[in-house]
Amino acid sequence: QVQLVESGGGLVQPGGSLRLSCAASGTTFSINSMGWYRQAPGKQRELVAAITSGGTTTYADSVKGRFTISRDNTKNTVILQMNSLKPEDTAVYYCKMSRYSSLVVGYWGQGTQVTVSS
């Protein structure tokens, strides 16, 4: 089993930045892909960014050029650096890690709230 713990959420003004971190513990040797999802009130959960074990990244169109995903395999950690935040980025952000190259099946974190408001 793998346990994920997220940190770094909070309240930020439009145009500001936040850095989300997700650390894995447990049977971490099996982790392959990592990613971040978000879910806003009344909306479906959506993929924000993903990164493979080889470092290939994927981003939602809405965050391209503003968010950067990275990983530290020595610490089993995935980071989401969020810049130029907009009110529409407000959501609960969840990290996910998988034993596979795809994030379709994997382990979820508990979620961290990000609120962008003046």
N, CA, C and O atoms as a Tinker XYZ file with bonds, in Angstrom:
   472  protein
     1  N      0.823000   -1.192000    0.000000    73     2
     2  CA     0.000000    0.000000    0.000000    64     1     3
     3  C      0.864000    1.251000    0.000000    63     2     4     5
     4  O      1.999000    1.251000    0.477000    81     3
     5  N      0.299000    2.306000   -0.544000    73     3     6
     6  CA     0.980000    3.600000   -0.596000    64     5     7
     7  C      0.086000    4.652000    0.049000    63     6     8     9
     8  O     -1.107000    4.721000   -0.245000    81     7
     9  N      0.650000    5.455000    0.912000    73     7    10
    10  CA    -0.083000    6.555000    1.536000    64     9    11
    11  C      0.494000    7.876000    1.018000    63    10    12    13
    12  O      1.708000    8.050000    0.920000    81    11
    13  N     -0.417000    8.799000    0.690000    73    11    14
    14  CA    -0.005000   10.097000    0.156000    64    13    15
    15  C     -0.466000   11.213000    1.086000    63    14    16    17
    16  O     -1.605000   11.211000    1.552000    81    15
    17  N      0.418000   12.158000    1.350000    73    15    18
    18  CA     0.089000   13.298000    2.194000    64    17    19
    19  C      0.443000   14.573000    1.444000    63    18    20    21
    20  O      1.592000   14.780000    1.053000    81    19
    21  N     -0.567000   15.431000    1.247000    73    19    22
    22  CA    -0.379000   16.689000    0.528000    64    21    23
    23  C     -0.190000   17.841000    1.509000    63    22    24    25
    24  O     -0.629000   17.783000    2.657000    81    23
    25  N      0.468000   18.879000    1.031000    73    23    26
    26  CA     0.627000   20.099000    1.810000    64    25    27
    27  C      0.807000   21.272000    0.854000    63    26    28    29
    28  O      1.115000   21.093000   -0.324000    81    27
    29  N      0.606000   22.486000    1.394000    73    27    30
    30  CA     0.895000   23.683000    0.611000    64    29    31
    31  C     -0.301000   24.463000    0.123000    63    30    32    33
    32  O     -0.124000   25.519000   -0.485000    81    31
    33  N     -1.504000   23.996000    0.359000    73    31    34
    34  CA    -2.668000   24.749000   -0.081000    64    33    35
    35  C     -2.891000   25.983000    0.784000    63    34    36    37
    36  O     -2.200000   26.192000    1.780000    81    35
    37  N     -3.867000   26.797000    0.387000    73    35    38
    38  CA    -4.186000   27.976000    1.169000    64    37    39
    39  C     -4.906000   29.022000    0.353000    63    38    40    41
    40  O     -5.410000   28.753000   -0.738000    81    39
    41  N     -4.945000   30.225000    0.903000    73    39    42
    42  CA    -5.609000   31.371000    0.272000    64    41    43
    43  C     -4.555000   32.284000   -0.346000    63    42    44    45
    44  O     -3.571000   32.639000    0.303000    81    43
    45  N     -4.770000   32.657000   -1.597000    73    43    46
    46  CA    -3.817000   33.525000   -2.282000    64    45    47
    47  C     -4.601000   34.497000   -3.163000    63    46    48    49
    48  O     -5.692000   34.180000   -3.637000    81    47
    49  N     -4.034000   35.675000   -3.375000    73    47    50
    50  CA    -4.681000   36.657000   -4.238000    64    49    51
    51  C     -4.447000   36.320000   -5.705000    63    50    52    53
    52  O     -3.470000   35.652000   -6.043000    81    51
    53  N     -5.340000   36.779000   -6.574000    73    51    54
    54  CA    -5.124000   36.568000   -8.016000    64    53    55
    55  C     -3.756000   37.093000   -8.440000    63    54    56    57
    56  O     -3.328000   38.170000   -8.025000    81    55
    57  N     -3.080000   36.305000   -9.280000    73    55    58
    58  CA    -1.734000   36.655000   -9.701000    64    57    59
    59  C     -0.645000   36.095000   -8.809000    63    58    60    61
    60  O      0.533000   36.148000   -9.160000    81    59
    61  N     -1.022000   35.565000   -7.672000    73    59    62
    62  CA    -0.055000   35.024000   -6.736000    64    61    63
    63  C      0.376000   33.606000   -7.077000    63    62    64    65
    64  O     -0.009000   33.045000   -8.103000    81    63
    65  N      1.189000   33.042000   -6.183000    73    63    66
    66  CA     1.749000   31.713000   -6.398000    64    65    67
    67  C      1.550000   30.835000   -5.168000    63    66    68    69
    68  O      1.474000   31.323000   -4.040000    81    67
    69  N      1.468000   29.536000   -5.409000    73    67    70
    70  CA     1.446000   28.528000   -4.358000    64    69    71
    71  C      2.231000   27.324000   -4.835000    63    70    72    73
    72  O      2.331000   27.063000   -6.034000    81    71
    73  N      2.780000   26.599000   -3.889000    73    71    74
    74  CA     3.533000   25.380000   -4.196000    64    73    75
    75  C      2.919000   24.232000   -3.408000    63    74    76    77
    76  O      2.927000   24.237000   -2.177000    81    75
    77  N      2.388000   23.250000   -4.124000    73    75    78
    78  CA     1.818000   22.063000   -3.503000    64    77    79
    79  C      2.843000   20.942000   -3.515000    63    78    80    81
    80  O      3.591000   20.764000   -4.476000    81    79
    81  N      2.854000   20.192000   -2.420000    73    79    82
    82  CA     3.766000   19.071000   -2.312000    64    81    83
    83  C      2.984000   17.827000   -1.887000    63    82    84    85
    84  O      2.022000   17.918000   -1.124000    81    83
    85  N      3.403000   16.677000   -2.385000    73    83    86
    86  CA     2.760000   15.416000   -2.031000    64    85    87
    87  C      3.849000   14.379000   -1.806000    63    86    88    89
    88  O      4.643000   14.088000   -2.700000    81    87
    89  N      3.873000   13.828000   -0.604000    73    87    90
    90  CA     4.884000   12.840000   -0.248000    64    89    91
    91  C      4.251000   11.471000   -0.079000    63    90    92    93
    92  O      3.184000   11.341000    0.521000    81    91
    93  N      4.907000   10.458000   -0.605000    73    91    94
    94  CA     4.413000    9.091000   -0.514000    64    93    95
    95  C      5.184000    8.302000    0.534000    63    94    96    97
    96  O      6.380000    8.512000    0.732000    81    95
    97  N      4.487000    7.399000    1.195000    73    95    98
    98  CA     5.120000    6.478000    2.126000    64    97    99
    99  C      4.497000    5.095000    1.927000    63    98   100   101
   100  O      3.440000    4.952000    1.312000    81    99
   101  N      5.177000    4.090000    2.462000    73    99   102
   102  CA     4.684000    2.727000    2.288000    64   101   103
   103  C      5.478000    2.009000    1.211000    63   102   104   105
   104  O      6.705000    2.104000    1.174000    81   103
   105  N      4.787000    1.289000    0.334000    73   103   106
   106  CA     5.438000    0.498000   -0.718000    64   105   107
   107  C      5.755000    1.401000   -1.908000    63   106   108   109
   108  O      5.162000    1.264000   -2.979000    81   107
   109  N      6.677000    2.305000   -1.712000    73   107   110
   110  CA     6.925000    3.350000   -2.711000    64   109   111
   111  C      7.772000    2.894000   -3.886000    63   110   112   113
   112  O      7.839000    3.594000   -4.897000    81   111
   113  N      8.423000    1.740000   -3.780000    73   111   114
   114  CA     9.290000    1.312000   -4.868000    64   113   115
   115  C      8.502000    1.050000   -6.137000    63   114   116   117
   116  O      9.066000    1.039000   -7.230000    81   115
   117  N      7.193000    0.837000   -5.997000    73   115   118
   118  CA     6.363000    0.479000   -7.146000    64   117   119
   119  C      5.792000    1.693000   -7.877000    63   118   120   121
   120  O      5.106000    1.530000   -8.887000    81   119
   121  N      6.059000    2.897000   -7.392000    73   119   122
   122  CA     5.466000    4.092000   -7.991000    64   121   123
   123  C      6.066000    4.376000   -9.352000    63   122   124   125
   124  O      7.283000    4.336000   -9.530000    81   123
   125  N      5.195000    4.665000  -10.315000    73   123   126
   126  CA     5.608000    5.000000  -11.672000    64   125   127
   127  C      5.195000    6.428000  -11.977000    63   126   128   129
   128  O      6.011000    7.345000  -11.884000    81   127
   129  N      3.941000    6.623000  -12.337000    73   127   130
   130  CA     3.481000    7.963000  -12.691000    64   129   131
   131  C      2.931000    8.711000  -11.473000    63   130   132   133
   132  O      2.475000    8.108000  -10.501000    81   131
   133  N      2.989000   10.030000  -11.559000    73   131   134
   134  CA     2.485000   10.918000  -10.508000    64   133   135
   135  C      1.694000   12.044000  -11.157000    63   134   136   137
   136  O      1.928000   12.398000  -12.313000    81   135
   137  N      0.755000   12.602000  -10.400000    73   135   138
   138  CA    -0.010000   13.697000  -10.984000    64   137   139
   139  C     -0.829000   14.451000   -9.960000    63   138   140   141
   140  O     -0.912000   14.078000   -8.790000    81   139
   141  N     -1.432000   15.530000  -10.445000    73   139   142
   142  CA    -2.318000   16.361000   -9.637000    64   141   143
   143  C     -3.652000   16.513000  -10.365000    63   142   144   145
   144  O     -3.698000   16.738000  -11.574000    81   143
   145  N     -4.737000   16.383000   -9.597000    73   143   146
   146  CA    -6.089000   16.615000  -10.077000    64   145   147
   147  C     -6.691000   17.733000   -9.237000    63   146   148   149
   148  O     -6.155000   18.090000   -8.188000    81   147
   149  N     -7.796000   18.277000   -9.701000    73   147   150
   150  CA    -8.517000   19.259000   -8.890000    64   149   151
   151  C    -10.022000   19.102000   -9.119000    63   150   152   153
   152  O    -10.477000   18.630000  -10.161000    81   151
   153  N    -10.760000   19.515000   -8.106000    73   151   154
   154  CA   -12.215000   19.460000   -8.190000    64   153   155
   155  C    -12.794000   20.722000   -7.572000    63   154   156   157
   156  O    -12.642000   20.976000   -6.377000    81   155
   157  N    -13.457000   21.502000   -8.403000    73   155   158
   158  CA   -14.127000   22.708000   -7.948000    64   157   159
   159  C    -15.568000   22.355000   -7.581000    63   158   160   161
   160  O    -16.098000   21.349000   -8.054000    81   159
   161  N    -16.202000   23.172000   -6.745000    73   159   162
   162  CA   -17.595000   22.894000   -6.344000    64   161   163
   163  C    -18.513000   22.756000   -7.550000    63   162   164   165
   164  O    -18.528000   23.611000   -8.435000    81   163
   165  N    -19.276000   21.672000   -7.572000    73   163   166
   166  CA   -20.223000   21.451000   -8.650000    64   165   167
   167  C    -19.628000   20.964000   -9.950000    63   166   168   169
   168  O    -20.337000   20.834000  -10.947000    81   167
   169  N    -18.330000   20.692000   -9.953000    73   167   170
   170  CA   -17.667000   20.249000  -11.184000    64   169   171
   171  C    -17.014000   18.880000  -10.987000    63   170   172   173
   172  O    -16.790000   18.437000   -9.860000    81   171
   173  N    -16.717000   18.227000  -12.101000    73   171   174
   174  CA   -16.038000   16.942000  -12.022000    64   173   175
   175  C    -14.553000   17.131000  -11.736000    63   174   176   177
   176  O    -13.967000   18.168000  -12.048000    81   175
   177  N    -13.970000   16.116000  -11.141000    73   175   178
   178  CA   -12.535000   16.145000  -10.902000    64   177   179
   179  C    -11.818000   16.069000  -12.250000    63   178   180   181
   180  O    -12.181000   15.281000  -13.124000    81   179
   181  N    -10.793000   16.908000  -12.393000    73   179   182
   182  CA   -10.063000   16.952000  -13.660000    64   181   183
   183  C     -8.562000   16.846000  -13.433000    63   182   184   185
   184  O     -8.035000   17.251000  -12.397000    81   183
   185  N     -7.891000   16.287000  -14.439000    73   183   186
   186  CA    -6.436000   16.193000  -14.384000    64   185   187
   187  C     -5.835000   17.571000  -14.638000    63   186   188   189
   188  O     -6.195000   18.251000  -15.599000    81   187
   189  N     -4.929000   17.966000  -13.776000    73   187   190
   190  CA    -4.239000   19.248000  -13.917000    64   189   191
   191  C     -2.880000   19.045000  -14.578000    63   190   192   193
   192  O     -2.543000   19.730000  -15.543000    81   191
   193  N     -2.100000   18.097000  -14.052000    73   191   194
   194  CA    -0.764000   17.843000  -14.585000    64   193   195
   195  C     -0.324000   16.451000  -14.182000    63   194   196   197
   196  O     -0.733000   15.940000  -13.139000    81   195
   197  N      0.516000   15.835000  -15.013000    73   195   198
   198  CA     1.028000   14.504000  -14.719000    64   197   199
   199  C      2.480000   14.424000  -15.159000    63   198   200   201
   200  O      2.921000   15.164000  -16.038000    81   199
   201  N      3.217000   13.512000  -14.533000    73   199   202
   202  CA     4.622000   13.321000  -14.870000    64   201   203
   203  C      4.949000   11.837000  -14.774000    63   202   204   205
   204  O      4.594000   11.173000  -13.800000    81   203
   205  N      5.629000   11.325000  -15.793000    73   203   206
   206  CA     5.992000    9.913000  -15.804000    64   205   207
   207  C      7.305000    9.704000  -15.055000    63   206   208   209
   208  O      7.963000   10.661000  -14.647000    81   207
   209  N      7.667000    8.450000  -14.884000    73   207   210
   210  CA     8.917000    8.133000  -14.208000    64   209   211
   211  C     10.119000    8.670000  -14.991000    63   210   212   213
   212  O     11.173000    8.939000  -14.415000    81   211
   213  N      9.951000    8.821000  -16.294000    73   211   214
   214  CA    11.023000    9.348000  -17.132000    64   213   215
   215  C     11.044000   10.859000  -17.227000    63   214   216   217
   216  O     11.928000   11.434000  -17.861000    81   215
   217  N     10.056000   11.516000  -16.588000    73   215   218
   218  CA    10.042000   12.973000  -16.563000    64   217   219
   219  C      9.182000   13.632000  -17.617000    63   218   220   221
   220  O      9.166000   14.859000  -17.711000    81   219
   221  N      8.467000   12.858000  -18.413000    73   219   222
   222  CA     7.566000   13.441000  -19.410000    64   221   223
   223  C      6.360000   14.037000  -18.707000    63   222   224   225
   224  O      5.740000   13.391000  -17.862000    81   223
   225  N      6.028000   15.282000  -19.065000    73   223   226
   226  CA     4.935000   15.979000  -18.397000    64   225   227
   227  C      3.755000   16.221000  -19.326000    63   226   228   229
   228  O      3.899000   16.321000  -20.544000    81   227
   229  N      2.587000   16.313000  -18.706000    73   227   230
   230  CA     1.335000   16.619000  -19.405000    64   229   231
   231  C      0.586000   17.644000  -18.579000    63   230   232   233
   232  O      0.547000   17.554000  -17.352000    81   231
   233  N     -0.016000   18.630000  -19.257000    73   231   234
   234  CA    -0.756000   19.673000  -18.550000    64   233   235
   235  C     -2.130000   19.881000  -19.179000    63   234   236   237
   236  O     -2.310000   19.705000  -20.384000    81   235
   237  N     -3.088000   20.256000  -18.350000    73   235   238
   238  CA    -4.368000   20.718000  -18.858000    64   237   239
   239  C     -4.141000   22.039000  -19.583000    63   238   240   241
   240  O     -3.289000   22.832000  -19.181000    81   239
   241  N     -4.891000   22.275000  -20.636000    73   239   242
   242  CA    -4.715000   23.512000  -21.405000    64   241   243
   243  C     -4.873000   24.754000  -20.527000    63   242   244   245
   244  O     -4.208000   25.768000  -20.740000    81   243
   245  N     -5.754000   24.660000  -19.548000    73   243   246
   246  CA    -6.057000   25.827000  -18.714000    64   245   247
   247  C     -4.902000   26.248000  -17.818000    63   246   248   249
   248  O     -4.908000   27.365000  -17.299000    81   247
   249  N     -3.914000   25.383000  -17.624000    73   247   250
   250  CA    -2.805000   25.717000  -16.719000    64   249   251
   251  C     -1.453000   25.782000  -17.425000    63   250   252   253
   252  O     -0.446000   26.113000  -16.800000    81   251
   253  N     -1.422000   25.471000  -18.708000    73   251   254
   254  CA    -0.156000   25.501000  -19.445000    64   253   255
   255  C      0.480000   26.886000  -19.378000    63   254   256   257
   256  O     -0.183000   27.904000  -19.576000    81   255
   257  N      1.776000   26.898000  -19.095000    73   255   258
   258  CA     2.501000   28.152000  -18.993000    64   257   259
   259  C      2.433000   28.789000  -17.625000    63   258   260   261
   260  O      3.162000   29.742000  -17.351000    81   259
   261  N      1.554000   28.271000  -16.740000    73   259   262
   262  CA     1.424000   28.846000  -15.394000    64   261   263
   263  C      1.826000   27.842000  -14.308000    63   262   264   265
   264  O      2.399000   28.228000  -13.289000    81   263
   265  N      1.529000   26.572000  -14.522000    73   263   266
   266  CA     1.830000   25.526000  -13.535000    64   265   267
   267  C      2.995000   24.671000  -14.029000    63   266   268   269
   268  O      3.170000   24.459000  -15.229000    81   267
   269  N      3.781000   24.190000  -13.074000    73   267   270
   270  CA     4.883000   23.286000  -13.394000    64   269   271
   271  C      4.869000   22.109000  -12.430000    63   270   272   273
   272  O      4.845000   22.291000  -11.213000    81   271
   273  N      4.885000   20.912000  -12.978000    73   271   274
   274  CA     4.940000   19.707000  -12.143000    64   273   275
   275  C      6.358000   19.155000  -12.178000    63   274   276   277
   276  O      7.021000   19.167000  -13.215000    81   275
   277  N      6.807000   18.674000  -11.030000    73   275   278
   278  CA     8.130000   18.067000  -10.943000    64   277   279
   279  C      8.085000   16.953000   -9.911000    63   278   280   281
   280  O      7.128000   16.844000   -9.143000    81   279
   281  N      9.114000   16.135000   -9.896000    73   279   282
   282  CA     9.148000   15.030000   -8.943000    64   281   283
   283  C     10.564000   14.817000   -8.437000    63   282   284   285
   284  O     11.543000   15.101000   -9.126000    81   283
   285  N     10.644000   14.308000   -7.209000    73   283   286
   286  CA    11.914000   13.941000   -6.605000    64   285   287
   287  C     11.805000   12.467000   -6.250000    63   286   288   289
   288  O     11.193000   12.105000   -5.245000    81   287
   289  N     12.394000   11.631000   -7.071000    73   287   290
   290  CA    12.249000   10.184000   -6.872000    64   289   291
   291  C     12.958000    9.710000   -5.604000    63   290   292   293
   292  O     12.576000    8.692000   -5.026000    81   291
   293  N     13.975000   10.432000   -5.172000    73   291   294
   294  CA    14.700000   10.026000   -3.956000    64   293   295
   295  C     13.838000   10.235000   -2.717000    63   294   296   297
   296  O     14.025000    9.574000   -1.695000    81   295
   297  N     12.892000   11.165000   -2.824000    73   295   298
   298  CA    12.020000   11.463000   -1.692000    64   297   299
   299  C     10.578000   11.025000   -1.943000    63   298   300   301
   300  O      9.703000   11.254000   -1.107000    81   299
   301  N     10.330000   10.394000   -3.096000    73   299   302
   302  CA     8.974000    9.960000   -3.461000    64   301   303
   303  C      7.971000   11.099000   -3.322000    63   302   304   305
   304  O      6.917000   10.958000   -2.702000    81   303
   305  N      8.333000   12.225000   -3.917000    73   303   306
   306  CA     7.548000   13.446000   -3.781000    64   305   307
   307  C      7.229000   14.028000   -5.156000    63   306   308   309
   308  O      8.043000   13.977000   -6.078000    81   307
   309  N      6.030000   14.579000   -5.268000    73   307   310
   310  CA     5.653000   15.297000   -6.478000    64   309   311
   311  C      5.256000   16.715000   -6.070000    63   310   312   313
   312  O      4.567000   16.921000   -5.071000    81   311
   313  N      5.702000   17.680000   -6.859000    73   311   314
   314  CA     5.493000   19.098000   -6.571000    64   313   315
   315  C      4.669000   19.733000   -7.690000    63   314   316   317
   316  O      4.851000   19.410000   -8.863000    81   315
   317  N      3.764000   20.633000   -7.319000    73   315   318
   318  CA     3.052000   21.434000   -8.306000    64   317   319
   319  C      3.288000   22.897000   -7.967000    63   318   320   321
   320  O      2.761000   23.407000   -6.978000    81   319
   321  N      4.075000   23.564000   -8.785000    73   319   322
   322  CA     4.304000   24.996000   -8.631000    64   321   323
   323  C      3.261000   25.729000   -9.450000    63   322   324   325
   324  O      3.173000   25.552000  -10.665000    81   323
   325  N      2.474000   26.551000   -8.780000    73   323   326
   326  CA     1.370000   27.255000   -9.432000    64   325   327
   327  C      1.634000   28.757000   -9.386000    63   326   328   329
   328  O      1.695000   29.354000   -8.311000    81   327
   329  N      1.790000   29.356000  -10.555000    73   327   330
   330  CA     2.026000   30.791000  -10.678000    64   329   331
   331  C      0.871000   31.458000  -11.414000    63   330   332   333
   332  O      0.063000   30.794000  -12.064000    81   331
   333  N      0.809000   32.771000  -11.301000    73   331   334
   334  CA    -0.231000   33.553000  -11.989000    64   333   335
   335  C     -1.616000   32.959000  -11.744000    63   334   336   337
   336  O     -2.395000   32.759000  -12.675000    81   335
   337  N     -1.901000   32.685000  -10.491000    73   335   338
   338  CA    -3.153000   32.022000  -10.142000    64   337   339
   339  C     -4.357000   32.913000  -10.438000    63   338   340   341
   340  O     -4.312000   34.136000  -10.307000    81   339
   341  N     -5.439000   32.238000  -10.844000    73   339   342
   342  CA    -6.687000   32.906000  -11.195000    64   341   343
   343  C     -7.814000   32.401000  -10.286000    63   342   344   345
   344  O     -7.717000   31.303000   -9.739000    81   343
   345  N     -8.869000   33.184000  -10.123000    73   343   346
   346  CA    -9.989000   32.709000   -9.299000    64   345   347
   347  C    -10.531000   31.351000   -9.765000    63   346   348   349
   348  O    -10.981000   30.550000   -8.945000    81   347
   349  N    -10.489000   31.097000  -11.053000    73   347   350
   350  CA   -11.000000   29.820000  -11.563000    64   349   351
   351  C    -10.100000   28.634000  -11.230000    63   350   352   353
   352  O    -10.458000   27.489000  -11.507000    81   351
   353  N     -8.944000   28.895000  -10.644000    73   351   354
   354  CA    -8.089000   27.806000  -10.160000    64   353   355
   355  C     -8.522000   27.324000   -8.777000    63   354   356   357
   356  O     -7.991000   26.334000   -8.273000    81   355
   357  N     -9.471000   28.006000   -8.168000    73   355   358
   358  CA    -9.973000   27.615000   -6.851000    64   357   359
   359  C    -10.588000   26.229000   -6.904000    63   358   360   361
   360  O    -11.492000   25.973000   -7.700000    81   359
   361  N    -10.095000   25.328000   -6.050000    73   359   362
   362  CA   -10.551000   23.937000   -6.041000    64   361   363
   363  C     -9.845000   23.194000   -4.922000    63   362   364   365
   364  O     -8.921000   23.712000   -4.295000    81   363
   365  N    -10.296000   21.975000   -4.684000    73   363   366
   366  CA    -9.531000   21.050000   -3.860000    64   365   367
   367  C     -8.585000   20.299000   -4.799000    63   366   368   369
   368  O     -9.013000   19.717000   -5.795000    81   367
   369  N     -7.310000   20.323000   -4.469000    73   367   370
   370  CA    -6.300000   19.681000   -5.289000    64   369   371
   371  C     -5.889000   18.350000   -4.661000    63   370   372   373
   372  O     -5.600000   18.271000   -3.467000    81   371
   373  N     -5.870000   17.315000   -5.485000    73   371   374
   374  CA    -5.533000   15.967000   -5.035000    64   373   375
   375  C     -4.313000   15.458000   -5.799000    63   374   376   377
   376  O     -4.222000   15.630000   -7.015000    81   375
   377  N     -3.391000   14.843000   -5.099000    73   375   378
   378  CA    -2.313000   14.175000   -5.810000    64   377   379
   379  C     -2.694000   12.710000   -5.993000    63   378   380   381
   380  O     -3.499000   12.153000   -5.246000    81   379
   381  N     -2.096000   12.116000   -6.997000    73   379   382
   382  CA    -2.353000   10.715000   -7.314000    64   381   383
   383  C     -1.059000   10.089000   -7.803000    63   382   384   385
   384  O     -0.297000   10.709000   -8.545000    81   383
   385  N     -0.821000    8.869000   -7.387000    73   383   386
   386  CA     0.352000    8.134000   -7.833000    64   385   387
   387  C     -0.066000    6.734000   -8.247000    63   386   388   389
   388  O     -0.990000    6.153000   -7.679000    81   387
   389  N      0.625000    6.204000   -9.240000    73   387   390
   390  CA     0.246000    4.918000   -9.785000    64   389   391
   391  C      1.462000    4.030000  -10.020000    63   390   392   393
   392  O      2.580000    4.511000  -10.205000    81   391
   393  N      1.219000    2.736000  -10.007000    73   391   394
   394  CA     2.251000    1.772000  -10.343000    64   393   395
   395  C      2.410000    1.643000  -11.856000    63   394   396   397
   396  O      3.342000    1.006000  -12.348000    81   395
   397  N      1.494000    2.253000  -12.569000    73   395   398
   398  CA     1.481000    2.130000  -14.014000    64   397   399
   399  C      1.898000    3.447000  -14.673000    63   398   400   401
   400  O      2.012000    4.479000  -14.011000    81   399
   401  N      2.121000    3.391000  -15.971000    73   399   402
   402  CA     2.498000    4.602000  -16.695000    64   401   403
   403  C      1.319000    5.557000  -16.836000    63   402   404   405
   404  O      1.504000    6.740000  -17.119000    81   403
   405  N      0.117000    5.046000  -16.641000    73   403   406
   406  CA    -1.084000    5.871000  -16.661000    64   405   407
   407  C     -1.594000    6.060000  -15.244000    63   406   408   409
   408  O     -1.352000    5.224000  -14.373000    81   407
   409  N     -2.303000    7.165000  -15.012000    73   407   410
   410  CA    -2.858000    7.445000  -13.692000    64   409   411
   411  C     -4.299000    6.938000  -13.542000    63   410   412   413
   412  O     -4.983000    7.278000  -12.577000    81   411
   413  N     -4.750000    6.132000  -14.494000    73   411   414
   414  CA    -6.141000    5.668000  -14.438000    64   413   415
   415  C     -6.426000    4.938000  -13.134000    63   414   416   417
   416  O     -7.479000    5.129000  -12.525000    81   415
   417  N     -5.492000    4.107000  -12.711000    73   415   418
   418  CA    -5.630000    3.374000  -11.454000    64   417   419
   419  C     -4.472000    3.771000  -10.551000    63   418   420   421
   420  O     -3.314000    3.722000  -10.967000    81   419
   421  N     -4.777000    4.164000   -9.318000    73   419   422
   422  CA    -3.685000    4.559000   -8.438000    64   421   423
   423  C     -4.154000    4.916000   -7.053000    63   422   424   425
   424  O     -5.280000    4.613000   -6.659000    81   423
   425  N     -3.272000    5.567000   -6.319000    73   423   426
   426  CA    -3.523000    5.967000   -4.943000    64   425   427
   427  C     -3.782000    7.475000   -4.898000    63   426   428   429
   428  O     -3.143000    8.257000   -5.601000    81   427
   429  N     -4.743000    7.859000   -4.043000    73   427   430
   430  CA    -5.114000    9.271000   -3.911000    64   429   431
   431  C     -4.663000    9.850000   -2.586000    63   430   432   433
   432  O     -4.620000    9.154000   -1.571000    81   431
   433  N     -4.330000   11.121000   -2.605000    73   431   434
   434  CA    -4.132000   11.864000   -1.378000    64   433   435
   435  C     -5.469000   12.350000   -0.864000    63   434   436   437
   436  O     -6.505000   12.134000   -1.493000    81   435
   437  N     -5.440000   13.020000    0.307000    73   435   438
   438  CA    -6.689000   13.437000    0.948000    64   437   439
   439  C     -7.211000   14.753000    0.400000    63   438   440   441
   440  O     -8.363000   15.109000    0.648000    81   439
   441  N     -6.393000   15.474000   -0.333000    73   439   442
   442  CA    -6.811000   16.741000   -0.916000    64   441   443
   443  C     -6.386000   17.930000   -0.083000    63   442   444   445
   444  O     -6.314000   17.859000    1.144000    81   443
   445  N     -6.103000   19.034000   -0.776000    73   443   446
   446  CA    -5.753000   20.285000   -0.105000    64   445   447
   447  C     -6.464000   21.425000   -0.821000    63   446   448   449
   448  O     -6.487000   21.477000   -2.051000    81   447
   449  N     -7.046000   22.342000   -0.040000    73   447   450
   450  CA    -7.845000   23.427000   -0.604000    64   449   451
   451  C     -6.948000   24.554000   -1.112000    63   450   452   453
   452  O     -6.038000   25.009000   -0.419000    81   451
   453  N     -7.226000   24.987000   -2.326000    73   451   454
   454  CA    -6.583000   26.173000   -2.887000    64   453   455
   455  C     -7.679000   27.168000   -3.219000    63   454   456   457
   456  O     -8.594000   26.867000   -3.986000    81   455
   457  N     -7.582000   28.360000   -2.635000    73   455   458
   458  CA    -8.569000   29.405000   -2.873000    64   457   459
   459  C     -7.859000   30.648000   -3.403000    63   458   460   461
   460  O     -6.943000   31.175000   -2.773000    81   459
   461  N     -8.299000   31.099000   -4.566000    73   459   462
   462  CA    -7.718000   32.290000   -5.188000    64   461   463
   463  C     -8.779000   33.388000   -5.145000    63   462   464   465
   464  O     -9.785000   33.327000   -5.852000    81   463
   465  N     -8.538000   34.374000   -4.318000    73   463   466
   466  CA    -9.538000   35.416000   -4.122000    64   465   467
   467  C     -8.875000   36.668000   -3.582000    63   466   468   469
   468  O     -7.886000   36.605000   -2.852000    81   467
   469  N     -9.448000   37.821000   -3.960000    73   467   470
   470  CA    -8.954000   39.084000   -3.423000    64   469   471
   471  C     -9.747000   39.486000   -2.200000    63   470   472
   472  O     -9.477000   40.529000   -1.605000    81   471
